[in-house]
Amino acid sequence: MTVLKPTLPIDSLLYKQMATIHYQDCFTSNISTAHPVNITQAAIAFSIGAPNWIKKLEEIRDLIVSPFGLKIGKGSTHKGPGTFNCGDQLGIFKIMDKNENEVILGENDKHLDFRVSLYLQQQPADQQLLCTTAVHFNNRLGKIYFFFVKPFHRLIVPAMIKSTIHQLRAAGS
């Protein structure tokens, strides 16, 4: 089950990514796999695990925003299982920062900058995956854009986490 969590751990890399955050949410879910996973496995599962309905929404979004000069989704350029570096594309996101517990994905665009933190938190008997989104509006277009995106965002993120967990469990079987 994916739940909305009010805060991200204080040691998150996300805190050094943006000076001002206008919107933030954090969803979390237990991983419960046979073997512990690492943040690289979680990030790759997140990048390849989008359900088809989310992929269709991304295509529609790209068609709508491209005439306005906004960035559209790109393919993955990561080098293969277990390897990626800051600046690489991982799915539709750029890797902005990483450490052994967290990967920061995101993009800077003329209307807004956003970051997605995938953070593995160790629990006494389990691992939790925290997915935090942070958005900084660069102008009025960013506010208008996110007004329309936000309802979809709140459906997409829990679905992405569920799909990621499913991918991780399947890989750990």
C-alpha positions in Angstrom: 0.0 0.0 0.0 1.3 3.5 -0.9 0.7 6.2 1.6 1.2 10.0 1.6 4.0 10.8 4.1 4.4 14.4 5.2 8.2 14.7 5.2 11.4 13.3 3.7 14.3 12.4 5.9 16.5 15.3 6.9 19.6 13.7 5.2 17.9 13.8 1.8 19.9 15.1 -1.1 16.7 16.8 -2.2 17.2 19.6 0.3 20.3 20.9 -1.6 18.7 20.8 -5.0 16.4 23.8 -4.8 16.5 27.0 -2.9 12.7 27.5 -3.0 10.1 24.7 -3.2 6.5 25.8 -4.1 5.0 22.3 -4.1 6.2 19.1 -2.4 4.7 15.7 -1.7 6.1 12.4 -0.4 4.6 8.9 -1.0 6.0 5.8 0.7 5.6 2.1 0.4 7.2 -1.0 1.9 9.2 -3.0 -0.5 9.0 -6.5 1.1 11.3 -8.5 -1.2 13.2 -11.7 -0.5 16.5 -9.9 -0.7 17.3 -6.2 0.1 17.4 -3.9 -2.9 19.7 -1.1 -3.6 18.9 2.4 -4.8 20.2 1.6 -8.3 17.8 -1.3 -8.7 14.9 0.9 -7.3 15.7 3.7 -9.7 15.9 1.5 -12.8 12.7 -0.3 -11.8 11.0 3.2 -11.4 12.3 4.3 -14.8 11.1 1.3 -16.8 7.9 0.4 -14.8 5.4 3.0 -15.9 2.0 1.4 -16.6 0.7 1.9 -20.2 -1.9 4.5 -19.1 0.9 6.7 -17.7 2.9 6.3 -20.9 -0.2 7.5 -22.9 -0.7 10.5 -20.6 3.0 11.4 -21.2 2.5 11.2 -25.0 -0.6 13.5 -24.7 1.3 15.9 -22.4 4.2 16.1 -25.0 1.7 16.8 -27.8 0.1 19.6 -25.8 3.2 21.3 -24.5 5.6 21.1 -27.4 4.1 24.1 -29.3 4.8 26.2 -26.1 8.5 25.2 -26.3 8.5 23.1 -23.2 10.7 20.1 -22.9 9.2 16.7 -23.8 10.1 13.2 -22.8 13.3 11.5 -24.0 14.4 7.9 -24.1 16.8 6.4 -21.6 20.5 6.7 -22.1 21.6 4.7 -19.0 24.4 2.3 -19.8 22.8 -0.9 -18.5 21.9 -2.7 -15.3 23.5 -1.2 -12.2 25.3 1.7 -13.9 24.4 5.3 -14.2 25.9 8.7 -13.4 24.7 12.2 -12.7 23.7 13.8 -16.0 22.5 10.5 -17.6 18.9 10.1 -18.7 17.0 7.4 -16.8 13.7 7.0 -18.6 12.2 10.4 -19.1 14.3 11.9 -16.2 17.8 13.2 -15.9 19.9 12.0 -12.9 20.6 15.1 -10.9 22.4 13.6 -7.9 22.8 10.2 -6.1 24.3 8.4 -3.1 23.9 4.9 -1.7 20.4 5.6 -0.4 18.9 8.1 -2.8 18.7 9.1 -6.4 17.4 12.6 -7.5 15.8 12.7 -10.9 14.5 15.8 -12.5 14.6 18.5 -15.1 14.9 22.3 -15.3 12.6 24.0 -17.9 11.6 27.6 -18.6 8.3 27.3 -16.7 9.3 25.1 -13.7 12.1 23.0 -12.2 11.2 19.7 -10.6 12.9 16.9 -8.7 11.9 13.4 -7.9 13.7 11.8 -5.0 13.8 8.0 -4.7 15.0 7.3 -1.2 15.5 3.9 0.3 14.9 3.9 4.1 15.8 0.9 6.2 13.2 -0.2 8.7 13.9 -2.9 11.4 12.3 -5.7 9.4 11.8 -4.1 6.0 12.8 -1.5 3.4 10.7 1.5 2.5 10.8 3.4 -0.8 10.0 7.1 -0.4 9.2 9.0 -3.6 9.2 12.8 -3.1 8.4 15.4 -5.7 9.5 19.0 -5.3 8.5 21.7 -7.8 9.8 25.3 -8.2 7.8 27.6 -10.4 9.9 29.8 -12.6 7.0 32.0 -13.8 3.3 32.2 -14.1 3.3 29.6 -16.9 4.8 27.1 -14.3 1.9 27.8 -11.9 -0.7 27.4 -14.6 0.9 24.2 -16.0 1.1 22.6 -12.6 -2.5 23.5 -11.8 -3.5 21.2 -14.6 -0.9 18.6 -13.9 -1.3 18.2 -10.2 -4.5 16.1 -10.2 -2.8 13.6 -12.6 0.4 13.8 -10.6 -1.4 12.6 -7.4 -2.6 9.5 -9.4 0.6 8.8 -11.3 3.1 8.8 -8.4 1.3 6.1 -6.3 0.9 4.0 -9.5 4.6 4.4 -10.3 5.6 3.3 -6.8 3.3 0.3 -7.0 4.7 -0.6 -10.4 8.3 -0.1 -9.1 7.6 -2.4 -6.1 6.1 -5.0 -8.4 9.2 -4.8 -10.7 11.5 -5.2 -7.6 9.6 -8.2 -6.2 9.6 -9.9 -9.6 13.3 -9.4 -10.0 14.0 -10.7 -6.5 12.0 -13.9 -7.0 
